[in-house]
């Protein structure tokens, strides 16, 4: 079975999107399938075409020229048609946002191929989450209509979690063409945590500290301002507590200003972005990984990848009770949930867990066992098999 995957962007760019893609593609290869990968013009990092990264080959649609959206769609369609003619795939599989589908749809239809559309987040919600859109405005409604239309036209529609599937049902998408392909973790990459990096701990002044950490992008919806606001209460109960923020993003300057205004510079450490290879060193210092996401459509509907990685790394997880977290975390069993949007609730959850060190080993092992059994990539990739087979059988008949 050969599948043409149409992607927004890919490696060598580092993002949750590109890492998920790599895991899915490698899982498909282990099943004996033949994935072919292309990106739309939204992959703007220069490089060879095709580009070979980590044993995978990515074909690139060219720059769209002077008409951004229309040009992207046309460039994607031409590249998809070229690869369909050369590779003779059985399925065209588009991964959100909707521009991938709009570009590849015509090429797939011309070749008589079934087309799958897989949603990792709705484009309109992602725009609100990263600060480039507002919920309910014209752009939001237009984008939502485009996503809904794509789902109606696709032969099958996948989504990474139940929150998205439920929203699609409310939009009137036929239930019999919906399927889930949940986020997962590669335990060969995350399942063997590194020992505590004492040299790094000394450099950061973390000897004897109880470290609460966040590693990722600093978007407003992540709620890091509320985690910082919780630190005075946490410190009142746990004087050795320190907050480690690894990464960067649009909220970085505001977060640093908040730390200065609250007089927390002695207990909040910003590292900036670090090389991907060094991320495990910072993980090794953290006792509790915190995910204080704010309540909004994006966080209520979409499950993040980071808490799963934290569980695989044998780290305690504390998170807000938005819908995306509740799909991943069983409160008191695999992690701790607190009321979203409530810094005091976050402070209580973190402080209580720091005071219950005797419960840590059992919780850590329970969470890691759940990830290993229920959220591994081979299990996720297996969800494609009946969908692909049904669409190919329908085409043949």
Buried (B, 14 or more C-beta within 10 A) or exposed (E): BEBBBBBBBBBEBEEBBBBBBBBBBBBBBEEEBEBBBBBBBBBEEEEEEBBEBEEBEBBBBEEBEEEEEEBBBBBBBBBBBBBBEEBEBBBBBBBBBBBBBBBBBBBBEEBEBBBBBBBBBBBBBBBBBBEEBEBEEEBBEEBBEBBBBBBBBBBBBBBBBBBBBEBBEEEEBEEEBBBEBBBBBBBEEBBEBEEBBEEBBEEBEBEEBBBBBBBBBBBBBBBBBBBBBBBBBBBEBBEEBBBBBBBBBEBBEEBBEBBEEBEBEEBBBBBEEBEEEEBBBBBBBBBBBBBBBBBBBBBBBBBBBBBBBBBBBBBBBBBBBBBBBBBBBEBEEBBBBBBBBBBEBBBBBBBBBBEEEEEBEEBBEBBBEBBBEEBBBEEBBEEBEEBBEBBBEEEEE
